[in-house]
Amino acid sequence: MIVNIDDRRYNAFVKRSLDPTVRILQALADPARLSIVRQLAAEGDVCACDLACCGELSQPTVSHHLRVLRDAGVVSSERRGTWVHYSLMPEAVAQLRALANGLEPAGPRPASELGGRRLRVLRGSSPTA
């Protein structure tokens, strides 16, 4: 099945975040794009023709995914003759690392820090249900 999408009309309806972290996470939310990023992380500089997901996806679809990753600042591209080579942007990797480090669990807090809020248990129900 061939789908033709007019970028001008499509982009007018798509809500885009200005937050760079949100843009990176949105770009990585697609399994094909995540696969591309994982291959680039493992191999470094990769020619577009050598991306592993290319066997499963059509060339225009791969190009679309690479464009989304480029626009989000996840990958950079360099033309070498007729080939285009892609690599991960160090800034995006650092931003993801900082985000992951900031997601550590807070741990238990004393009841006095909860501001007097208490859980109500309804009669006849168990707290674990």
N, C-alpha and C positions, 0 to 999 in steps of 0.2 A: 504494500500500500504506500503510495506517495502522498505526502502532505506538503503543501506549499503554504508557508506562513509569511505574510507581509510584515516585516520588522516594524515598520512605522505604525501600523495599526495595532500590532501585538504589544509593542512597548508602551503605547498610550494607555493600555489597560492594566499593565503589570505594575504593582506597587514595589518600588525599589527603596531599600533602606540606605541611609547615608552612613550608618554605623559600619565601619570596616569589618568588625568582628562578625556582625550579622551577615554581611555579604559573603564572607569566607565560609561561614557555617551553611548558608543557603547553597553555595556552590558545591560544598562537600556532601550535601544531603542526597545527591543522586548516586546510585550504586555504580554507574559507569564512570562518573567523574571521580568518585572515591577510588575506583580501580586504577584510573590513570594516575592519580596522586600517589597511590601506593607503589606503582611501578616506578615513577620518577624518584620516589624516596629511596627505593632499593637500588636503582641503577644509575641515578644521577641524570646526566644529559641523554635524552632519547629522541630519536628521529620520529616524526609523526607516523611514518610508515611502519615503524617497529613497535608501536603500542599494541599490547596484547589484546586489548578490547576490540581492536580493529577487525579481528576475525568474526566477532559476533555482531558488530554494528556496521552500517553503511558508512562510506567515507563522509557524506554530508553530515551525518549524525555525529561522528567523531569530531569533525570540524566545529560543529555547534558546541559540543561539550568543552572543547579546548578554548573556544571563544569565551564561554561563560567563566571558565577558570582564569583566563587572562584578564577579563573585565573585573573580576573579584580580587585580582592581585595575588592569586595563588601561584600561577606559573608565569614564566617569561618565555619568549620565543626569539629565536635567532635564525635568520635565513642563511643557508649555506648552499649556494648554487640554486638548484631547483628544489632542495629539501628544506624543511623547517624543523629545527631541533627545539625541544622544550625542556625546561628545568624548573624545579621548585624555587620560588622566591624566598630567600632567607628571612625576610621580614614577616612573611605569612607563617612560616614555621615557628618563628619566635613568638608571634602573637598567639598561635594555637597553644604553644607550650605555656605561656603566661596564663592563658585562660584555664588550661587544665590544672595548673598549680593553684589557681585561685578557687578551685572547686573542692577543696578538702572539707570533710565533714566538720561541723562545729563542735561536736561532742556533747555530752550531757550538760545541762545547766541546772543549777539549784532552783527549787520551786520559788524561792524569794525573788529571782530575776524574771519570773514570768509575769510580773505585774498583777498578782492576785487572781489570775485567770485559773479556773479549775474546770476539769471535765465533768460534765453531769452524766451520771449513769442512770438510765431509765429503769424503773422497777420492773423486775421480771426479765431483764435482759442481762446478759453477761458482758463484761467489759471487753472480752476478746472476740465477741461475735460481730 
